[in-house]
Every structure is written in structure tokens, then in C-alpha cells.
Amino acid sequence: QVQLVESGGGLVQPGRSLRLSCAASGIIFSIYAMGWYRQAPGKQRELVATIASSGGTSYADSVKGRFTISRDNAKNTVYLQMDSLKPEDTAVYYCNAEILTPLRLKYWGQGTQVTVSS
């Protein structure tokens, strides 16, 4: 059984920073792409950033230059450094990973709330 557990969310003022973490545990042969998604109230879940096993990254236009995704393959962990946060970044943030267990499946974390407000 594979689990993804997120941490690091909370309440922060505009302009400040937060760092999210997501650790995968269980029987894991290999982890391919990992990513972060978010869902604001009344809106669809949207892709924020992804990182390939090789380290290649991609970002939503709305977060380019402010957010940085990274991963530690030895720890099966992906991070999202969020700087210059804006109120419109308020959402539940979900971790996603494609994992070989030996089946190759996509897994989701339970989500962590990020609220940007003064």
C-alpha cells in the first residue's frame, strides 16, 4: 500500500513564503513524475508544477517565477517552495506521483490547506 503524505500548509500573509513537502511510503520500486495540484473553493483542480524523475520541471503560468518544485529521490519526497504568495494562491494543495509498485499507478495525497490572507 502506497501513501503520499503532505505537510507544510497553513495561514500566511501576502508576500510571505511557505514550503510544502510530500513523502511517499510503502512498497515502491520506482517513482516517475511527481507534481503539485491545487483546488480553490468553487473551482476545478489545476496543475501547479511537475518534476520528472530526471529533474525536468514545468509550471503553471500563474506561479512561474514564484514557486519552485524539487525532489529528493533518496527520501521519495517532493517539495514546493512558494514565495511571494498572493491571496489567489489560497487553495487545498495536493501531491501527485506516478509510482511503480510493481504496477505503474498514479497516487494522490490527502491535501493540505494553504491560506494567504492579511
N, C-alpha and C positions, 0 to 999 in steps of 0.2 A: 504494500500500500504506500503510495507516494503522497506526500503532503507538501504544500507550499505555505509558509507562514510569514506574513508581512509584519513589519513593525516600523515605528518612527513617525506615525501620523500625529496630528494634534492641531491646536489652535495657534496661529501665528499672525503677526501684524503684517500689513502690506510692506513689501520691500525686504522682508527678512528671508531667512533660509530654513529649509528642512531637508533631512536626508532619510529616505525610505530604504528599508532592507527587506529582502525576501529570500528565505533559506529553504531549499528543497531537502527533504529527508525521505528515507525509505530505501527500497531496493532499486538502485539507479545504476544502469550500465553506462549511460552517457546522456548529456544534456545538449540539445541543439540550440535553437534560438530561444532567447528569453526576452521578456518585454513587460512594459507597464501600460495599463489602460486606465481610464477614469470615467466615472459616470456622475454627472451632476443631476440634481433633482429635476425631474421632468424631461431629461434629455437622454439620448442613446449613449451607450458606452462607446468611447472613442479611443483610438490608439494614441499613446503619448510618445513612446520611444521603444525601439527594439535594439538588441545586440546579438549578433551571430556568435557562434562558437569560436570563430576566427577573430572576433573583436570588432568587426564592422558594425557601425551604428546608423540608425536613421531616426529622425524626429518629426513630430508634427510641426507645422509652420508656427503654430501658436506658442511653442515652447523653445524653438531654436534660439540658441544664444543664452538661454536662462537655465535650462535643465541639462544635466549630464548623466547618461546611463553608463554603468560599468559593471563588471562581473569578476568574481573570484572563483575560478573553476575548481580550485582545491577545496573550497568551502561550499561549493554548489550554491552560491549566493549571488544575487543581482542587486544592485543599488540604483537609486535615483536621487541625485543631488539636485535640489530645487532651489535656485537663487532668484532674487528679485521677484518674489511671489506677488501675485495680483489677486484681488477678490475673485476674479473669474477662474482662477485655478481651484477654487473650492469644489471638492468632489470626493467621492469614495474612490480610492486608487487600488487597482487590482494588479497582482502579479500574474504573469502567464509564462509557461515554459513548455517546450516540446521535449519529452523525455523518453528515452529508450529503457524499457523495464523488464523483459525484452520487447514487449510491444511498444511501438512508437506512437505515443499519445500526447495530447495537449492537456495540461493541468492548469487549474486556477487556484489562486489563494482566496482567502475569505474576505479580503478587502480591509483597507484602513482609511479612516476619515481624515481628510485634510481640510481645514477651515482657515481661510485667510480673511481676517477682519480686524478693524481697529476698535 
